[in-house]
Amino acid sequence: MNIPVLTYWRELANGTRTATPDQLMILLLAPFAQVYSFIQRIRAGLYWIGILKTNRLPRPVVSIGNITVGGTGKTPITAFIARMLIQQGYRVAVLSRGYGGSLEGECVVVSDGVTVMLGPDECGDEPYLLATTVPGLMVVIGTDRYAAGQLAMQQLAPDIFLLDDGFQHLRLWRDLNILLLDCTRPLGNGWALPAGLLREPASATDRADLIIMTRFPEGTSIARIPGKPTFAASHRLVDALPLRGGEPFPFPALTGYRFLAFAGIAQPDSFFSGLRDKGLTIVQTLHFPDHAGYDHARLEEIAAAMQSSGAEYAITTEKDGVKLKRLAPDIAAVTYVARLKIEIERSAELLVLLRNLLP
């Protein structure tokens, strides 16, 4: 499946395509979505009544996940919560699947909080990004997050676990279930896969203990969801760090130059528009699949786009930046990584909820 088809499907699934042919496509996919939703309800019910086993770890588990496919800011929110807890003196371990890494499926320690032992090609881009940007954070990968947590207990002795992308990982008991919803399209078009973005029926939101609305415009008020604590998280690009390292550049210092922007994330258009909002001149964009690896062909595509577009510089996301070690030296020298900052409204209240889980 190529990128234009993926782009069309995402626009269809998030509700931005509403023409008659698009609605006919939804109707075509609807029976498959209903079957998928039914299967997910049965699965959740089997866990609820105990036929499928849920395992407990000996330390509190906080799940941070979503109900839609990609793009709600799970990794930045996980990093934000981890930093809050570490600043309070707690030993924090993230349990991640390790999606896209060569060691996916194995239980492996990525970082012990001091030393990062694996690279992004081995553990996946998101675990590596967490391990390298949150000082003191321990990271363990494993498809079976209960087994990964047992490994962490044996080798790292954390005080608390953060279950990254864990809303559907019902095999592991969680003491606090945080659901992230993108405020722009919380449930997409309302349909489950493949007709929409939902990984589960919308009724699964009932499992959440609290909700964080992500990508919330700063300075606006949030609508409360009855019966559930609701927080707002704003995402904003703050500066650009040279890929080769050095001091970050404020965006005003980069205006007037021509940029190639590329990204392998779930919602690249929001990243590109964010760069334009910061005053950057984007002469061409490249969309890669979420969690894309940067093999020789993709690196050549970036080099060719730089030349054909007349771009003077390239810019990408932090998640992509950790995978660009094989980028040609001449292009690496003019490539920047845009850094994202998260702010959670009433974060002190969120911290109280987290600390209530701990001695």
Buried (B, 14 or more C-beta within 10 A) or exposed (E): EEEEEEEEBBBBBBBEBEEEEBEEBBEEBBEBBBEBBEEBBEBBEEBEEEEEEEEEBEBBBBBBBBBBBBBBBBBBBBBBBBBBBBEEEBBBBBBBBBBBBBBBEBBBBBBBBEEBBBBBBBBBBBBBBBBBBBEBBBBBBBBBBBBBBBBBBEEBEBBBBBBBBBBBBBBBBBBBBBBBBBBBBBBBBBBBBBBBBBBBBBEBBEBBBBBBBBBBEEEEEBEEBEEEBBBBBBBBBEBBBBBEEEEBEEBEEBEEBBBBBBBBBBBBBBBBEBBEEBEBBBBBBBBBBBBBBBEEEBBEBBBEBBEEBEBBBBBBBBBBBBBBEEBBEEBBEBBBBBBBEBEBBEBEEBBEBBBEBEE
